[in-house]
């Protein structure tokens, strides 16, 4: 009887764990697939990635605000602009379309932590984030605010269009 209880307990715990993972793969009203407060450190010991990671931790959860570039609220390019300014001392273009026109194009197999990643939403490239390694990118989501997501999440995977590097 004791072995049976233990088996059922482990089975239930496993099912709940998997269900919890699946519940983070929701399609919120902003049509973004985020995993809120999922702490994954960068995959490489890159000074650039570590500096960006520190900025992310400072602003994680900050709400989305169209045109926002501060702790009061960010849009996706505003968060990138702030992360690069505060973390790396670099000035980037302000808008997603301006960012797409600058920097060096990076082939999908060569994306490194700190590269900008772009996604097609509503027929045009209008969302961007910063790749952090381990399949994760940080960005300002319309539904969650500053968060991190999986590049291969069911929402993002089919929408990724390109990456750009700013050195």
Residue, then its C-alpha position, 0 to 999 in steps of 0.5 A: x500500500x505504501x509503495x502504491x501511494x508513493x507511485x501515485x504521488x510521484x505520478x501526480x506530481x509529474x503531471x502537475x509539473x508538466x501541466x504547470x509548464x504547459x500553462x505558461x505557454x498561453x496565448x495572452x491578449x497581446x498575442x505573446x508567448x511569455x514565461x513570466x519570471x523564469x530565471x535562466x542565466x545566459x548560456x555563455x560567460x559573455x561580459x556583454x550578456x551579463x551586463x544585459x542580464x543585469x539590466x533585465x533583472x532591474x526592469x523585469x515586470x515593468x509594464x508595457x507602454x507604447x513609446x515607453x523608454x523608462x521604468x514607468x513602461x517600455x515598448x519593445x524597442x524602448x526596452x532594447x534601447x535602454x538595455x543597450x544604453x545602461x548595460x553597454x553604454x551603446x546608443x541604438x536607433x529608437x524604433x524597431x524599423x530603424x534597428x532593422x536598418x542598422x547593425x550586421x545581419x546574423x545568420x540564424x545558426x550564429x546568433x549569440x547572446x546580445x544579438x537583437x532578434x526580430x519577429x513578424x506580427x500582423x504581417x510586418x516585423x514589429x517586435x524585437x528582443x535581445x537574445x540571451x542564449x539557451x533559447x531565451x530572449x528578453x523583451x517588453x511584451x504587450x501583455x506581461x511587460x519586460x519578460x523573457x520567452x523561448x525562441x521556440x515557443x509555439x507563438x514565437x518560433x514561426x514568427x522569427x525573421x532575423x537577427x542583427x548584431x550591434x557592436 
